[in-house]
Structures are given as C-alpha cells and as structure tokens.
C-alpha cells in the first residue's frame, strides 16, 4: 500500500472515528489521509500469543480496517504471564475467539477475520494473498520459514519478530528492495539445538516490547512514513535494556528471493527443519528408543532396575520432578562417570528435547540400553500424576 502511486479511493471516517483517532489526525505524518489508509489496510497477524497479543491490540487501537488472525491453539494458564490479550476466564478457550472478543471490544469499527487453522503449505498462499502486510508472531522455525516463503511468493511484506528469554529480534522481510528471512538464516538450526520458550523461558514483558515494534513497522509501512526496518535487524536485550542494529543485505543466491530463485512453491517445512513426524518419534528417533511415560510407570511399578537421568537445570528440579539423578545437560560431558554403573538409562527433561540430545550424546560415547522419555515431565503430569506441576 505504501509504495503504490496509483490513485486510491480511501474510506471515509465517521465523526465517531474522527474523535477516536484525533491524536493521530493532528500528527502531520498521519493526518486524515493517513488514518484513511489505516482504515483501508488489511493486516494478517500470524499467532495471537506472546507477540500477537500486543501486536494485534495496538493495530486494533490504531484503526487498522481489517485484521486477520491465524491461530488454532487454546489458552493455557502458562500463557497468561505474557499473552495479555487473554485472561484467566479464557483458559481452555480457543485463542482466536478470546483475541477477537478483546479486539472487538477495544475497537468496534474494525473488521476481524478469523482463520482458526494451522498455517500450512496447503493454505498459506490462499490466506496471505488477501492481505497487504503480514506480521509474524510465531514461535517455531517451520512456521517462520513458511511465512517468509509465502510472503515472498505473494509479494507481501513480513513484519518479523522473535523472542527468547531476555532477548528479541525485529525486522521487515520480503520486500522487493530488502532481504528475506532466508537471507539472514539460510538453514534452520538442528532440531532441539535452540530451546523453545517453553524450555528456556521468556521474560513476560519482552514480547510486549518486540510486538509493539512489529506493530510500529506495520503502521509505518501503511503510512509510507519514516525509515522501516528493511535491511536492518534490531536486537533487543531487555536485561541490559540495550538495542543494537545489524545491517542486512539481500542475498542474490537466496533460493526464494534471489536473482534466480529455485524455490518457487511452498515445501514441507517440518521436513526442511528436520522435525521427525510424531508417529516415527513414538518408537525411535535418531537411533534412540522413545519410552512413553506409561511404559516408564509400568516398569517402575514392576521393580525394573532403571537409572532415571534428569538433564534439566537445578532450578527446574526444584519446580517439579519425578525423581532421578540430576545432571544438567551442559554438565554431562564431565560427569559421565556417574553413569558407569547404570544398567539401563532413561533420560528425561521437561518435554523430551534436551533428553533426546543427551541420549544421543551418551550413545556416541559408548553407552547402551538408552531410552528418551517422550514428552518428559509434562507428559508425566498429564498422563500419570497431575500433582506434578507443569511449568
């Protein structure tokens, strides 16, 4: 919208809208025409979680005319520490319904379009094509690459953000003149190498900072004002409250946005990121047998001689534990001798990712009879003992 030179018939503002957006209207950079551009704009928010909450709230407040929401998850109590669009009464409710209700209450003049589905290679192009700009609030690599590629293929800018612990990133990808996400990250990290927020944690305020930066970039792009984060990666460290900026260049050899693109249609992004389908992971993953929590409970009740190795951090052990010998993953290389007498080892962590890496490491160092506890303590709490807290 911001780059077109063709005359566009903009929607009129009612007197109630003029009163609502009056602080925008007196800004020379916005004015009546700018507010009309915001009303005419169609923005897609992918995710209504940590980043999507402040992002959608501020876009709604600013007067975006049509706001599309993509989400298929339900509200969990652990979301409420950072996903401010949801409240306690929404626990168990579809996030997209919870978010739409709050946004409509905030601004009844806007149109909410709900896409209650997982964004996939089969539907991404069809969904994204109807919008002017996409704001990516996802929290996993397959969907980030999917959103990026779909934006490049449809010619839609991507207001990107990501968060982890105390640090965040923001940029604007997939514009004609700037790089895309693949220019910055040509290949995804190996599965499990980068912990998720569920594993590593995140400061609840951080997605507010980054989500608002994304919303700012969306609004600037629609208005055609200011200097967008195109070709720039903004790095946020909330613990030190420092902001840094890296210059990004478009990669002429990028397979999706380069001079001679080789990726001209969407692919299997789970496979691209090396994620094993659940049906395969249920029995074996990278040579490591996967043990269910029910099987572990059965064998413990039978008195089998199992060595339970917990590879989480000590502070996690204090929150919740099902017994076992604690050796944090990073300490494992120098403490392997503590496992020399173990006949059969079951490695466990919070959800199964770190324990899988630990089991693979032990296997490479000669240990046999290894199992990874699929689902970790979270699965134990859900299926065996609900008294064990989830975190």
N, C-alpha and C positions, 0 to 999 in steps of 0.2 A: 504493500500500500504506500509506503513512504517513498518509493523510488519511481512511481508512475508519473508520467507527465500528461496523460490524457485527462480531460475534464471529467470529474466525477460528481454525480448528484448526491449530495450528502443529506442525511436525515435531519429534520428539524428538531429542535429541543423544545419541549413544553415549558411552561412557566415554572412548574414544579422542578423540572430538571435544571433549569437555569438557576433556581435558588439552591439546589443541591450542589451543583458544581461551580458555584460562584467564585470560590477561591482559585479554581483553575482558570475561569474565564478572565480574571483580571491579570493573569500572567501573560505577557506579550508572546511568550513561546508557545502558549496553548491557545488562549482566546476562544472565540465562538467556533471558528473553523476547526481548530484542533480538537475541541470537545466533540464536534460532529464527526470527526474522523474516528475518535474513540468509540462513539456510538455505532458507527458503521462497521467497525472491526470485528473479525471473528478469530478468537484465540482458543487454541486447544491446550488444556493442561493435562499432561500425562501423569496421573497419580494424584491422589488427594491425601497424601500422608505428610511427612515432615516438611518437605519443600513445597508440596502442593497446597498445604493449608495457608501459609502466609501469602503465597503467590496468588492463589485464587481470591482470597479475601481482599487484597489490595487492588487486584484487577477489577473486581466487582465494585469496590468503592470508587475507583477512578472513572467508572462509566463505560467499560467495555460492553458493547452492544450484545454480542453473542459469545458465551463462554462454554466451550465444550469440556466435559470431564470424562476421563478414561480411568476406570478403576473396577476391580472385581473382588476386592478384599472386604473383610468385615472388621469393624472396630474392636480392638483388643485393649484391655486395661493398660498394657505396657505402652500403647501408642500415646496415651494422654499426657505424658511428660513433655511431648514436643509437638504433637499434631493438634494444634489449638483449635482447629475447625470442629473437632469432635468433643463431646462432653461425656460425663460419666453415664448418663442415661442412654447414650448411644452404643454402649458396649454390646457386641453381638449383632449390631445392625449393619447393613451394607454401608460402606464408607461413602459411596456415591450418593445415597439417599440422605445421609447425615449432612454431607457437604452442601448438596443442593438446597436443603432446607435452610441452612445458615446463610447461604449466599442470597437466596431469595428474600429472606428477612432483612438482610442488610440493604439490598438494592432491588426493589420490585420492578424497576424499569428495564432490567436486562433479561435476556433470554438464556436459559440454561439448557444445554443439550447433554443428556446422559448417555454415555457409552459404557454400559455395565458389562464389560468383557475384558479378557486379557488381550493386550495388543500383540498381534502375531503377524507372521509374514503373509498370511492369507487376508487379513483385514486392514493392515496398517495404511496401505496406499489409499484405499477407499475412504477411510476415516479422515486421514490427514488432508486429503485433496480439497475438502470443503472449507478449510481454514486458511487464514492469512499468515499466521505465525504459530509455531509450536513452542511450548515451554515444557522442558523435560524435567520432571520431578521424580524420576525413577531411582531405584536403589540397587540395580544389578546390571552387570555388564551385557548380557544378551539383549536386554531391552534398550540399553543405551545405544548399542550398535544398530539395532533395528530402527530406533527413532532417527538416528543420524542418517542411515542409508535411505529411509523413506523420505526424509526431508530433502535430501539431495535430489532424489529421483523425481520428486514432485515440485521442486523449486521453492520450498518453504523454509524460511529461516528458523533456526533452532536455538532458543534461549536456554542454554545448558547450565546446570548446577549440580554439584555433588558435595557430600559431607561425610566426614568420618572423625569420630572422637572430638577433637577441638579444631579441626581444620576443614576448610571448604574451598571449592573452586567455582568459578563462573566464567562464561564466555558466550559469544554468539557465533554459532557454527552454521555451515551450509548456505551461506550467501554466495552470490556469484563472484564477488571480489575477494572473499576470505576463505580460510581453511575450513575443513570439517573435522569432526571428532576423530576420524581415522587418520587425518594428517598428524594429529597430536599423539594418538595411540594406535599405530598400525595393527598391532596384535594385542589381544586381551592377555592379562596375566594368567598363569597356570591356575586351574581350579583350586580354590582353597587357599591360595597364597595371600590374597588380600581379604582379611576378615570382613564380614558384613557388620552393619551397625548392631545387629543382634548379638554378634560375637564380641566385637570390640568396644561397643558402647558409643554414645554420642551425647555431647552436651545439649540439653534440650533447647537452649536458646539459639544454637548455631544454625539450624535450618531456618529460623526466622531471619537471621542476617542474610543468608545466601538466597533464600526465597524472595526476599524483598529486592535484592539486587537483580534477580531474574525478572521480577515484575517491572522494575525500573527500565530494564533494557527493552522489554516488550513495549512499554508505553513510548519510550524514545523512538523506537523503530516506527511505530504507527504514526507518531507526530512528525517524523523526519527531522528531529532536532538533536543537537548535541553530538557527541562522539561515541558511537556504540562500541561494545567490546568485540568488534570484529578484528581478528588478527591479534587479539590480546587475551591472555589468560590471567584472571585476577585470582590471587591466592590469599586466603584469609586464615589467620591464626588467632582464634578467639582467646586463647590462653594468654598470649602476649599482647593481644589487640594490635596486631600489625597486618598491614596489607602490602603485598608485593605484586608486581606485574611482570609477566613474561611475554615477549613478542613471539607471535606465531606466524609461520609462513605457510602458504598453500603448497602442498606437495605435488609437483607436476606428475609424479608417478603414482599418486593415490589411486587405488583401484576403483573408487567410486566417484571422486570429484576431479581427478587428474585430467591431463591433456588427452589421454587415450584410455578412458575407463574400461575396465574389464568386468566390473560388477554392474550389470545393467538391470538386474532384478533382485528381489529380496531372497535371502537364503535361509538355511536352518541355523539360527543364531545360537541355539543351545549347543549344537554340534560344533559350531565355529569357536565357541568359548570352552569347548572340551568338557561339557557337562554330561555325565552319564545318565541316560534315562532311568527313572526310578525302578522300572521292572528289572533292569540289569543290576542296579546297585543293591537290590534286595538280597542277592546271594553272593556276589563277588564284585569288587571294584579295584581295578589296577592290581589284581593278584591277591587282594586281601579279602578273606571271607567276612561277610557282614552278619553280625549276630543281632537279632531283634531283642528288644527288652523282655518280651515274653519268654524267649528261649533262655535268656540270662536268668530270669527269675526261676524258671523250671529247673535249671541246672544248679543254681544255688540252693534251692529247696531240696534237691536230691543229694546235696553234700559234695558235689564235684569240686575238685581242687583247682580253682580258678584264681589267678592273680589279677585283681582289678587295678589297672593303672589309670589314674586320673591325671590328665595333662593340662588341666586348666591352671589359672593363676590362684595363689593363696587367698586373695580376697573373694574370688568366686566360690572357693571351697567353703568359706565362712557363710556365704549366702545360702547355698544348697549343696548337698552331697548325698551320695548313696553308699558311702564307704569307699575303700580302696586306698591305694598308695599314691600319694601326691608327688608328682614330678612335673613341674611346668614344662611345656613343650620346648622352650628355649634352653632349659637346663638338661634336657635329655641326653645330648651328646656326652656330657661329662659325668653323668650319673647312671649310665647303662649298667654298670657293675651291680647296682642294686637289684637288677632283674635276673642275675645269673642263676639263681636257684628256682626261678619260676618255671613250672612245667607247661602251663598253658596261660597265655596272657590275653585279657580282654581290655582293650584300650577305650577309654571313654572321655568325653568332654561335654560341652553344653549341648551341641546339636549334631556332632558327628564329623565336622570338617577337620578340626585340629587333630582329633584322634586318628583320622584316616591318614593324615600326613605323618603322624608319629608312628603308626603301624608300618607304613611304607619305609620309613627310615630304619626301624628296627629290623625289618625283613632284609634290607640291604646290608645290615651288619650281622647277619647270620642267625637271627632269632627265628624260630619256627613256632608252629602252633599259635598263631596270632589271629585275633579277631578284632574288628572295629565294631563298637556298639552303635548301631544305626539309630540316629535320632537323639542319641545322648541322653542327658538328664531331662531334657524337655519331654522326650518320648516316655521316659520312666515316670515322670509326673503325670502325663496324660493317660497312660495305659496301665500303670502298675500301682503307684502310690501318689494320690493327689495331695497328700500332706507335704510332699517335697515341693518347695516353692519354685515357681517359674520366674525367670528374670530376663 
